Amino acid sequence: LGANRIFINNSQFGGVQPGGGGGALMYAGGANGNYTISGSLTDAIRWATQNGQGGLINVFSGTLTLGVGIGSGSASISKTGEGTLVMQNNVASGDFRIYQGVVRLRTNSCGTITNTGYVQNGVALELANSINVAKLLNITGTGIANGGALRNFGNSNTYSGAITLGTGGARINSDSGTLTLTGGVVTAGNTVTFGGSGNTTVSTAAISGGGGLMKDGLGTTTLSAAN
């Protein structure tokens, strides 16, 4: 993209949908199943925020890597499709919602700290590249193939935002290295499960609420807060 921007559902390109929908970016696979959008701007892909509706990223299959930043103002961005979305730049948006597939973060910025990331049942938010993500997070379920709704995918990473469990609880896995949680886990009456062959450390803020904790997998879970 260089110094250019993509405007989705913006009147500049006549793309406003009836009713002011937020518009979508879709990757349908093809070639070797991998595609990268690269460039120099931190807000190279912009969504309109008309009528409060946000943007949609559909990775139908394969892996779409966004080397550029995306933004939608205060509106939310949703991820659908069974493929993997890799984010390597700033994400300036309201809530970020994962409904299908995988979102893999390789940068510290996943939206502003005042908004929330939502991981639905049967999908995964993965951390890689030795990052620290501070966004508030709400997770539900065991992820894909029991791999964790929140998953330490590569290197050692930190999640410093507060994590709240949805109905039925959630699994947090560390595949390798150490996943450090410093923002606390609010069980909300549910059970958090720590697993995987890597390690998990809960420090600074506690695991709180009237739920429970379960541990499986080969890794070590260290509780260093007053849980």
N, C-alpha and C positions, 0 to 999 in steps of 0.2 A: 504493500500500500504506500510505502514511502511517507510523503507528507499529506496524503489524501485521506479522506474519511468516507465511510459507508454510512449513509443515513437510511434507516429502516422505518418505513411507514411515516415518511416526512413529506410535507407538502412541497418541498423543494423539488422532489422528483415525482410528484403526483401520486404518491403511494399511500395516501390516507384511505383506509378501509371504511366501508359503511359502519356507522356506529362508533368510529374512532378506536378500533382495535389496535393492539400494540404492535402487531407484525411479527414475523418470524424469520430466523436464519436456519436453513436446513442443509445438512450434509448427508448424502445418501450412499456413501461408500464409493466403490469404484476403484479402478487401478489396483494398487496394492492395499487398499483399505486405510490409507493414511493420508491426511491432508493438513497442511500448515498454512495459516494466514499470518504473515509476518509484516512488520513495519516499525516505524519509529515513534508513533504517537501513543499516549496512554489512554486516549479516548477515541480510537480510530473507528470503532463501531458504535454508533449511537442509535438508541431507540427514542421515538417520540413517546410522550407520557400523557397522551390525550385521554380524558375521561378516567384518569387514574389507572389505566391498563398498561401493563408492562410488556417486556419482550419475552420471546420464546426462542430457545435454541434446541433444535431437534437433530440429534446425531442418530440417524436411522440405523446405521451400522458402521463398523470400523472405528477409527480414532480421528477426531478433529482437534488440532492443536491451535490455540489462539495465542500467538506471540505478541499480539497487540492488546491494548486495553479496551474494555467495553464500558458503556455507561447508559443509564436510563433515568438519570435524575433521582427522584424519590420513588419511582415505580419499581415493581419487582421484576426479576428475571427468573424464568423457569427453564429447567432442563428436562427434555423428554427424549424418547428413542433409546434403544437398547445399547447403543454404542458408547464410547468413552470420550468425554470432553476434557482436554488437558488445558489448564489455564496457566499461562506463564507471564501474565502482566496484571496491571491494576484492574479491579472490578469495582466501579463506582455505581452503586445501585441501592435500591431499597432492599427488601427481603430477597433472598436467593433460595429457590425451591427446587429440589431434585426429586422428580417424580418417576424417572426411569433411568436405568443404566448407571454409569459411573461418572463422577466428576473428580478429577485429580488436580490438586493444587500444587503448583511449583513456585508460588510467590506468596509473600506475607499478606497481600491485600485481597481479601474476598469480601468487598463491600465495607461499609463503615461499621464501626463497633456498635452504633446505636440501633442497627437493624439486625435481623435474625436470619440464619440459615436453617432450612428445614430439610431433613432427610427422611423420606417416607419409607415404609416397610418394603424390603426386597431390593433396595438400591444402596449405593455406597458413596461416601465422601472419603477420598484417599489423600494422604499427605505425603509429599516427597520433597527431596532437595534441601533438607535441613532448614525448614522454615518455622516461623512462629505466627500463628493465626489467632487473632483476638476477637473474632466475630462471635456474637451470641449464637448458640446452636441448639436445635431441638431435634433429637434423633429417635427413631422407632424401628424395631425389628432387628434381624440378625444379619442384614446385608445380603450379598449375592453368594450363594453356596456356603452360607454360614461364615463368610469372610469378614463380617463386621460392618455395621452401619457407618462407623467411623473406623478407618483403617490406616495404620502406619505402614505405608507402602515401600518406602525406601529411605535409608539414612535414619538419623534420629531427629524427631520433630517435636514441636511443642504446640499444644492447643491451650491458649490462655484465656479464651472466652468461656463464660459459664455455659455448661451443658445441661439441658433439661431432658429427661426421658419422657417419651410419649407413652400412651396406653399399651400395656403389655411388656414394657421395658425395652432394652436395647443391648446389643453386643458391641464392644469396642475391642478390636484386635490389633496387635502389633506383629507384623510379619518378620521384621528384623530390626536391629538397633533398639532404641528406646523411644517410646511415646511418653512425653511428659504432659500431664494435665495440671495446669496451675489455676484455672478459673473455677474449679469446683464442679461437682456433679449433683444435680438436684433430682432425686429419684422420683418424687411426686407419687410415692406409694408403689413404685415399680421396682424391678430388679435390674441392676447393671451387671453384665457379664464381661469379664476381662479374659481374653484368650490369645492364641497365636504363639509362634515360636520365638518372637521377640519379647522385649521387656516393656512394662508399663509402670510409670511412677505417678502417684497422685500427691501433689505437694501444694503448699501455700494455702489454697482453699480446700475445704473439706467435701467429702461425700455426705450429703444431708438429705433429710426426709425420712419417711416411715417405710421405705422399701427395703431391699436387700442387695447383697453382693454375692456373685458366683464367680469362681475362678476355674479355668481349665486351660489346656494347652501346655506347651513345654517351657514357656517363658516365665520370668519372675515378675510378680506384681508387688510394688513397694508402696505402702501407705504411710506417708510421712506427715500427714495433717491429722488433726483431731476429728476423725470421722464419726 
